[in-house]
Amino acid sequence: MSRRSSALWVSALLLAVLPSVLFRIDALLSEPEDAPGLYGLVTVYGCRIDLYVRFWDSALRGLPPYSYGGAPMIVLAFAGWYASLRKGRDRLGRIVARSAATALLLPSLLQLLMYALDPRCTDPWSSAGFMDLYVLAPPILVLLAVRPHRRAFVRRGRLARTAAVVLTVTATLLVAVGSVPPGKVSADSELDCAGFGGGTVEGLRKDEKEFLCRVRGYGFFPGEGIEEWNETSDRIVLAQGHHLCGLADRHGGDIGAPAVRDAPHASLLPALASLCPSVASRQAVEEKQGQGERAAYVAGKERACARHPTHRPKIKPVRQRRATMSTTFWIVQGWEDGYEGRTPDLVEDLVGSEPGALAIWAADEIGYACVTVESYTRRPPLETRGWTEVVEVGYESPKGSLTLSDGGGRDVQGLTAAGPGHYRVRVHLRGREQVYQVLDPPDGAVELLVMVFPGEQKEPVVHRRPRPARPTG
């Protein structure tokens, strides 16, 4: 074995393991949150060949001989080649080494060939990088290491000349396509996403423009854009959208079908209804069905509340309202204009207040309660009979416009009958024990009576606490 061959074999092995060794050293020296990682995004732009290439490439690189840049394969090739040399079977040794080098070269060459055919078919975010070419070096060095020394010029055969031409053309194409601009990313005004006119983009249909607007988060869709596609050209986004639309069409517009949901470019699904009529139609039908189901669900809750007898106040209120109110995170809330969003702390886990804001417990996290609200201009008599909890708190009304609202769009207005000023809010509750003791409490289990009347007192008053549960057993 010549020094030249020895040097080439050693160089091939070192180049193969170097990236993995450096990566592991960096990982050991870095903090856990800063440790290096390898990230990838498989994106197929209507190019199924690329998907198959990536699949087999990933499968091959998961095998032990391909670990550490193919170092085990190189060691095995060297062992076979050297053993053949010792037995005087040089030709067999070259076959073994060249076969191993070909096994290492083939996946990388296929990826580069796909990039040469269409760089946007494999990855729109980057051109062929340094590592794409670096991985070719070890197997090429192996081929050079087993190349027999020739004292005179020998004319190559047709196969060798053809291979040289193909490699030369491939390299030329790689250089050429690497300089191709990534494509245009149209701005909001160019697409006229707000619909004011003056858009400058030509050759696109209205639905294609709307699709791009939704993907970019332009116009009427601020904050709804799909970030990973921000830098991807319009052409690629539309090509991906049409391909995804074709998949959805074959499944009746169902974006939940596995073939659609698991597509590599499925991140575009939230915007697909703008581009794909079948998806829009199916979503409209599903939305209508969902609305019907929600309406029937709420109607059942309202019927249960309507079966409760109407409260008969001891003195006549200015107004009395009944409502079936849904709760968002345990409470229904009341606000005045300009004070929205405040959530006061609850007294006895029932009612809380601060200027311009009111909060009343109504369910265990999410549910419905039967609410009666009564507004007075003077203090009503205390009622505790039939109620398990009664708590009264002070409330300051800055504008006299307190409105009780729920998570379903229902509200009860006119709680502060005397306008701005100081009030007392007395809340009566029954049914809490059913909510906590039963996983699925019956409809109408929670009843609330809310009395609002003028009063200067600020301190809370607990008129009735729930009785402690009796021990069992």
C-alpha positions as CSV (number, residue, x, y, z in Angstrom):
1,M,0.0,0.0,0.0
2,S,1.5,3.3,-1.1
3,R,1.8,6.4,1.1
4,R,-0.6,8.2,-1.3
5,S,-3.3,5.5,-0.6
6,S,-2.6,5.6,3.1
7,A,-3.0,9.4,3.3
8,L,-6.2,9.3,1.2
9,W,-7.8,6.6,3.4
10,V,-6.9,8.5,6.6
11,S,-8.2,11.8,5.2
12,A,-11.4,10.1,4.1
13,L,-12.0,8.7,7.6
14,L,-11.1,12.0,9.4
15,L,-13.4,14.1,7.1
16,A,-16.2,11.6,7.7
17,V,-16.1,11.7,11.5
18,L,-15.1,15.4,11.9
19,P,-18.6,17.0,11.8
20,S,-20.0,14.5,14.3
21,V,-17.1,14.9,16.7
22,L,-17.3,18.7,16.6
23,F,-21.0,18.6,17.2
24,R,-20.6,16.3,20.2
25,I,-17.9,18.5,21.7
26,D,-20.0,21.6,21.2
27,A,-23.0,19.9,22.9
28,L,-20.8,19.0,25.9
29,L,-19.5,22.5,26.3
30,S,-22.8,24.2,25.8
31,E,-25.6,24.9,28.3
32,P,-28.6,22.5,27.8
33,E,-30.8,25.3,26.5
34,D,-28.0,26.5,24.1
35,A,-26.9,23.0,22.9
36,P,-26.7,22.7,19.2
37,G,-29.5,21.0,17.4
38,L,-30.3,19.8,13.9
39,Y,-33.5,21.1,12.5
40,G,-35.2,20.1,9.2
41,L,-38.4,20.8,7.4
42,V,-39.5,18.3,4.7
43,T,-41.4,20.3,2.1
44,V,-42.6,18.9,-1.1
45,Y,-43.7,21.3,-3.8
46,G,-45.7,18.8,-6.0
47,C,-42.5,16.8,-6.4
48,R,-43.1,13.3,-5.3
49,I,-39.7,12.1,-6.5
50,D,-38.1,14.4,-3.9
51,L,-40.2,12.9,-1.2
52,Y,-39.1,9.4,-2.1
53,V,-35.5,10.4,-2.3
54,R,-35.7,12.0,1.2
55,F,-37.4,8.9,2.6
56,W,-34.8,6.5,1.4
57,D,-32.0,8.9,2.3
58,S,-33.3,9.1,5.9
59,A,-33.7,5.4,6.1
60,L,-30.2,4.7,4.8
61,R,-28.6,7.3,7.1
62,G,-30.3,5.6,10.1
63,L,-28.3,2.4,9.5
64,P,-25.1,1.9,11.6
65,P,-22.7,1.9,8.6
66,Y,-23.9,5.4,7.8
67,S,-23.4,6.8,11.2
68,Y,-20.6,9.3,11.9
69,G,-20.6,10.4,8.3
70,G,-20.2,6.9,7.0
71,A,-17.0,6.2,9.0
72,P,-18.0,2.5,9.7
73,M,-18.5,2.0,6.0
74,I,-15.1,3.5,5.2
75,V,-13.4,1.3,7.8
76,L,-15.1,-1.8,6.4
77,A,-14.1,-0.8,2.9
78,F,-10.5,-0.3,3.9
79,A,-10.5,-3.7,5.6
80,G,-11.8,-5.5,2.6
81,W,-9.5,-3.6,0.2
82,Y,-6.4,-4.2,2.3
83,A,-7.2,-7.9,2.9
84,S,-7.6,-8.3,-0.9
85,L,-4.2,-6.6,-1.5
86,R,-2.5,-8.9,0.9
87,K,-3.8,-11.9,-1.0
88,G,-2.9,-10.4,-4.4
89,R,-6.5,-9.8,-5.5
90,D,-6.2,-6.1,-6.2
91,R,-9.2,-6.1,-8.5
92,L,-11.5,-7.5,-5.8
93,G,-10.2,-4.9,-3.3
94,R,-11.0,-2.1,-5.7
95,I,-14.5,-3.5,-6.3
96,V,-15.2,-3.6,-2.5
97,A,-13.9,-0.1,-1.9
98,R,-15.7,1.4,-4.9
99,S,-19.0,-0.3,-3.9
100,A,-18.7,1.3,-0.4
101,A,-17.9,4.7,-1.9
102,T,-20.9,4.4,-4.3
103,A,-23.2,3.5,-1.4
104,L,-22.1,6.7,0.4
105,L,-22.2,8.9,-2.7
106,L,-25.6,7.8,-4.1
107,P,-28.0,9.5,-1.6
108,S,-26.1,12.8,-1.6
109,L,-25.8,12.8,-5.4
110,L,-29.6,12.2,-5.7
111,Q,-30.3,15.2,-3.4
112,L,-28.0,17.4,-5.4
113,L,-29.5,16.2,-8.7
114,M,-33.0,17.1,-7.4
115,Y,-31.8,20.5,-6.4
116,A,-30.2,21.0,-9.8
117,L,-33.6,20.1,-11.5
118,D,-35.6,22.5,-9.3
119,P,-34.1,24.1,-6.2
120,R,-37.6,25.1,-5.0
121,C,-38.7,21.5,-5.2
122,T,-36.5,20.6,-2.3
123,D,-36.1,23.6,0.0
124,P,-37.1,27.2,-0.7
125,W,-35.3,28.6,2.3
126,S,-31.7,27.7,1.2
127,S,-29.6,26.8,-1.7
128,A,-27.1,23.9,-1.8
129,G,-24.9,24.5,1.2
130,F,-21.4,23.7,2.1
131,M,-22.4,20.5,3.9
132,D,-24.2,19.2,0.9
133,L,-20.9,19.2,-1.0
134,Y,-18.7,18.3,2.1
135,V,-20.4,14.9,2.4
136,L,-19.1,14.0,-1.1
137,A,-15.5,14.4,0.0
138,P,-14.9,11.1,2.0
139,P,-16.3,8.7,-0.7
140,I,-14.4,10.6,-3.4
141,L,-11.2,10.3,-1.4
142,V,-11.9,6.5,-1.1
143,L,-12.2,6.3,-4.9
144,L,-8.9,8.1,-5.3
145,A,-7.2,5.9,-2.7
146,V,-7.9,2.7,-4.6
147,R,-7.3,4.2,-8.1
148,P,-4.4,2.2,-9.6
149,H,-1.3,4.2,-10.6
150,R,-1.0,4.6,-14.3
151,R,2.4,5.5,-15.9
152,A,0.9,6.6,-19.3
153,F,-2.2,8.2,-20.5
154,V,-5.0,5.8,-21.0
155,R,-8.1,6.7,-22.9
156,R,-11.2,6.3,-20.8
157,G,-14.1,4.1,-21.8
158,R,-17.5,5.5,-22.8
159,L,-19.0,5.0,-19.4
160,A,-16.2,6.9,-17.7
161,R,-16.5,9.8,-20.2
162,T,-20.3,9.9,-19.8
163,A,-20.0,10.0,-16.0
164,A,-17.5,12.9,-16.2
165,V,-19.8,14.9,-18.5
166,V,-22.8,14.3,-16.2
167,L,-20.9,15.4,-13.1
168,T,-19.6,18.5,-14.9
169,V,-23.1,19.5,-16.1
170,T,-24.5,18.8,-12.6
171,A,-21.9,21.1,-11.0
172,T,-22.6,23.8,-13.6
173,L,-26.3,23.6,-12.9
174,L,-25.8,23.8,-9.2
175,V,-23.8,27.0,-9.6
176,A,-26.4,28.5,-11.9
177,V,-29.5,27.7,-9.8
178,G,-27.8,28.8,-6.7
179,S,-27.8,32.4,-8.0
180,V,-31.5,32.3,-9.0
181,P,-33.5,34.7,-6.9
182,P,-35.9,33.0,-4.5
183,G,-39.0,34.6,-6.0
184,K,-41.3,37.5,-5.2
185,V,-43.0,37.9,-1.9
186,S,-45.8,40.4,-2.5
187,A,-46.6,43.1,0.0
188,D,-50.0,43.9,1.5
189,S,-50.7,46.8,-0.8
190,E,-49.6,44.9,-3.9
191,L,-52.2,42.2,-3.1
192,D,-54.8,44.8,-2.1
193,C,-55.7,42.7,0.9
194,A,-57.8,45.4,2.5
195,G,-59.9,45.7,-0.6
196,F,-59.4,49.4,-1.2
197,G,-58.2,49.0,-4.8
198,G,-54.8,49.8,-6.3
199,G,-53.3,46.3,-6.1
200,T,-50.4,45.9,-8.5
201,V,-50.1,42.1,-8.7
202,E,-51.2,40.7,-12.0
203,G,-52.0,37.2,-13.2
204,L,-53.6,36.0,-10.0
205,R,-57.3,35.2,-9.3
206,K,-59.1,36.8,-6.5
207,D,-59.1,33.6,-4.5
208,E,-55.4,33.2,-4.9
209,K,-54.8,36.8,-3.7
210,E,-57.0,36.1,-0.7
211,F,-55.1,32.9,0.1
212,L,-51.8,34.8,0.0
213,C,-53.3,37.5,2.2
214,R,-54.3,34.9,4.8
215,V,-51.0,33.1,4.7
216,R,-49.1,36.4,5.1
217,G,-51.5,37.8,7.8
218,Y,-52.2,40.9,5.7
219,G,-55.3,43.1,5.5
220,F,-58.2,41.7,7.5
221,F,-56.2,38.8,8.8
222,P,-53.6,40.5,11.1
223,G,-51.9,38.1,13.5
224,E,-53.4,35.1,11.6
225,G,-50.5,34.6,9.2
226,I,-48.5,31.4,9.0
227,E,-45.0,32.5,10.1
228,E,-43.0,29.7,8.5
229,W,-44.1,30.8,5.0
230,N,-43.3,34.5,5.5
231,E,-40.2,34.4,3.3
232,T,-41.5,31.9,0.8
233,S,-42.3,33.3,-2.7
234,D,-45.9,33.7,-3.9
235,R,-45.3,31.1,-6.6
236,I,-44.3,28.4,-4.1
237,V,-47.1,29.2,-1.6
238,L,-49.7,29.0,-4.4
239,A,-48.2,25.8,-5.8
240,Q,-48.3,24.3,-2.4
241,G,-51.9,25.6,-1.8
242,H,-53.1,24.1,-5.1
243,H,-51.5,20.8,-4.4
244,L,-53.1,20.7,-0.9
245,C,-56.4,21.7,-2.4
246,G,-56.2,18.8,-4.8
247,L,-55.7,16.4,-1.9
248,A,-58.6,17.9,-0.1
249,D,-60.8,17.7,-3.3
250,R,-60.1,14.0,-3.4
251,H,-61.5,13.6,0.1
252,G,-64.6,15.8,-0.3
253,G,-63.0,18.9,1.1
254,D,-62.2,17.2,4.4
255,I,-59.0,18.8,5.7
256,G,-59.1,16.3,8.6
257,A,-58.5,13.3,6.3
258,P,-55.1,11.7,7.1
259,A,-53.8,12.2,3.6
260,V,-54.5,15.9,3.9
261,R,-53.7,16.4,7.6
262,D,-50.4,14.6,7.4
263,A,-49.2,16.3,4.1
264,P,-45.7,17.9,4.5
265,H,-47.2,21.3,3.7
266,A,-50.3,20.9,6.0
267,S,-49.4,24.1,7.9
268,L,-51.3,25.9,5.1
269,L,-54.6,24.3,6.1
270,P,-55.9,27.2,8.2
271,A,-55.9,29.4,5.0
272,L,-57.0,26.7,2.5
273,A,-60.7,27.6,2.5
274,S,-59.8,30.8,0.7
275,L,-58.3,28.9,-2.2
276,C,-60.3,25.7,-2.3
277,P,-64.1,25.8,-2.9
278,S,-64.6,22.2,-1.7
279,V,-63.0,23.0,1.7
280,A,-65.0,26.3,2.0
281,S,-68.3,24.4,1.3
282,R,-67.5,21.6,3.7
283,Q,-66.5,24.1,6.5
284,A,-69.7,26.1,5.9
285,V,-71.8,22.9,6.3
286,E,-69.8,21.9,9.4
287,E,-70.2,25.4,10.9
288,K,-74.0,25.3,10.3
289,Q,-74.2,21.9,11.9
290,G,-72.1,23.1,14.8
291,Q,-74.3,26.1,15.3
292,G,-77.4,23.9,15.3
293,E,-75.8,21.6,17.9
294,R,-74.8,24.5,20.1
295,A,-78.2,26.1,19.8
296,A,-79.9,22.8,20.8
297,Y,-77.4,22.4,23.7
298,V,-78.2,26.0,25.0
299,A,-81.9,25.5,24.5
300,G,-81.8,22.5,26.8
301,K,-80.0,24.6,29.5
302,E,-82.6,27.4,29.1
303,R,-85.5,24.9,29.4
304,A,-84.0,23.6,32.6
305,C,-83.7,27.2,34.0
306,A,-87.3,28.0,32.9
307,R,-88.6,25.2,35.0
308,H,-87.4,26.9,38.2
309,P,-90.2,29.1,39.8
310,T,-89.8,32.9,39.3
311,H,-88.4,34.6,42.4
312,R,-91.1,36.7,44.2
313,P,-89.4,39.7,45.7
314,K,-90.5,41.1,49.1
315,I,-90.6,44.7,47.6
316,K,-91.0,45.7,44.0
317,P,-87.8,46.0,42.1
318,V,-87.1,48.6,39.4
319,R,-86.5,45.7,37.1
320,Q,-86.2,42.0,37.2
321,R,-84.3,39.9,34.6
322,R,-83.8,36.1,34.2
323,A,-81.1,34.7,32.1
324,T,-79.3,31.4,31.5
325,M,-75.6,32.4,31.5
326,S,-72.6,30.5,30.6
327,T,-69.5,30.8,32.7
328,T,-65.9,31.3,31.6
329,F,-63.4,30.0,34.2
330,W,-65.9,29.7,37.1
331,I,-67.4,33.2,37.0
332,V,-69.8,35.5,35.2
333,Q,-68.5,39.1,35.1
334,G,-70.0,42.6,35.1
335,W,-68.3,45.7,33.8
336,E,-69.0,49.3,33.1
337,D,-67.8,51.1,30.0
338,G,-64.0,51.6,30.1
339,Y,-63.5,49.1,32.9
340,E,-63.6,45.9,30.9
341,G,-61.1,43.1,31.6
342,R,-60.9,43.6,35.4
343,T,-61.5,40.5,37.5
344,P,-62.0,41.2,41.3
345,D,-61.1,38.7,44.0
346,L,-64.1,36.8,45.3
347,V,-65.4,37.0,48.9
348,E,-66.2,33.6,50.3
349,D,-65.6,32.3,46.7
350,L,-68.9,33.8,45.6
351,V,-68.8,37.5,44.7
352,G,-66.2,40.2,44.4
353,S,-66.1,43.8,43.3
354,E,-63.9,46.8,42.5
355,P,-64.8,50.1,40.9
356,G,-66.5,49.4,37.6
357,A,-66.2,45.6,37.8
358,L,-68.1,42.7,39.4
359,A,-67.4,39.0,39.5
360,I,-69.8,36.2,40.6
361,W,-69.1,32.5,40.9
362,A,-71.4,30.4,38.7
363,A,-69.9,27.0,37.9
364,D,-67.0,24.7,38.3
365,E,-64.7,26.2,35.6
366,I,-67.1,26.1,32.6
367,G,-70.9,25.6,32.7
368,Y,-74.3,27.3,32.9
369,A,-76.2,28.9,35.7
370,C,-79.8,30.1,36.1
371,V,-79.4,33.8,37.0
372,T,-82.1,36.2,38.3
373,V,-81.0,39.9,38.6
374,E,-83.1,42.5,40.5
375,S,-82.3,46.2,40.6
376,Y,-83.6,48.4,43.5
377,T,-83.6,52.0,44.5
378,R,-83.7,51.0,48.2
379,R,-82.5,48.2,50.3
380,P,-84.6,45.0,49.9
381,P,-85.4,42.7,52.9
382,L,-82.8,40.0,53.6
383,E,-83.8,36.5,52.2
384,T,-81.9,33.5,53.2
385,R,-84.5,30.7,53.2
386,G,-83.9,28.2,50.5
387,W,-80.4,29.5,49.7
388,T,-77.2,27.8,50.8
389,E,-74.9,30.9,50.5
390,V,-75.7,34.6,50.8
391,V,-72.9,37.1,50.6
392,E,-73.1,40.9,50.2
393,V,-70.4,43.3,49.0
394,G,-70.0,47.0,48.3
395,Y,-69.8,48.2,44.7
396,E,-68.7,51.6,43.3
397,S,-70.4,52.5,40.0
398,P,-68.3,55.2,38.1
399,K,-70.8,55.5,35.3
400,G,-74.0,53.8,36.4
401,S,-73.8,51.4,33.4
402,L,-73.0,48.0,35.1
403,T,-73.8,45.1,32.7
404,L,-73.5,41.5,33.6
405,S,-72.1,39.4,30.8
406,D,-71.3,35.8,30.1
407,G,-69.0,33.9,27.7
408,G,-71.8,33.3,25.2
409,G,-72.7,36.8,24.3
410,R,-75.6,37.2,26.7
411,D,-75.8,40.2,29.0
412,V,-78.1,41.7,31.5
413,Q,-78.1,45.5,31.6
414,G,-79.5,48.2,34.0
415,L,-78.2,46.7,37.2
416,T,-77.4,50.2,38.7
417,A,-80.9,51.7,38.7
418,A,-79.9,54.9,40.6
419,G,-77.0,55.9,38.2
420,P,-73.4,56.4,39.3
421,G,-72.6,56.0,43.0
422,H,-72.2,53.5,45.7
423,Y,-74.2,50.2,45.8
424,R,-74.5,46.9,47.6
425,V,-74.6,43.7,45.7
426,R,-76.2,40.7,47.5
427,V,-75.7,37.3,45.8
428,H,-77.8,34.2,46.7
429,L,-76.6,30.8,45.6
430,R,-77.8,27.2,45.7
431,G,-76.6,24.2,43.9
432,R,-72.8,24.5,44.3
433,E,-72.6,21.2,46.1
434,Q,-74.1,19.4,43.1
435,V,-71.3,20.9,40.9
436,Y,-68.6,19.6,43.1
437,Q,-70.1,16.2,44.0
438,V,-71.3,15.1,40.6
439,L,-69.0,14.9,37.5
440,D,-71.9,15.9,35.2
441,P,-74.4,17.9,37.2
442,P,-78.0,18.1,35.9
443,D,-79.1,21.1,33.8
444,G,-80.2,24.0,36.0
445,A,-78.4,22.8,39.1
446,V,-76.9,26.2,39.9
447,E,-79.3,29.1,40.7
448,L,-78.2,32.6,41.4
449,L,-80.2,35.6,42.7
450,V,-78.4,38.9,42.4
451,M,-79.8,42.0,44.1
452,V,-78.3,45.4,43.4
453,F,-79.3,48.4,45.5
454,P,-77.9,51.7,46.7
455,G,-75.7,51.6,49.9
456,E,-72.7,53.3,51.3
457,Q,-71.3,50.4,53.3
458,K,-68.1,49.0,51.8
459,E,-67.3,46.0,54.0
460,P,-68.5,42.6,52.8
461,V,-71.1,40.8,54.9
462,V,-71.7,37.0,54.9
463,H,-75.3,36.4,55.7
464,R,-75.1,32.6,55.2
465,R,-72.3,30.2,54.7
466,P,-72.7,26.6,53.3
467,R,-73.1,24.0,56.0
468,P,-70.0,21.7,56.3
469,A,-70.5,18.3,54.9
470,R,-71.3,15.6,57.4
471,P,-68.7,12.9,57.7
472,T,-69.7,9.5,56.2
473,G,-69.1,6.0,57.5
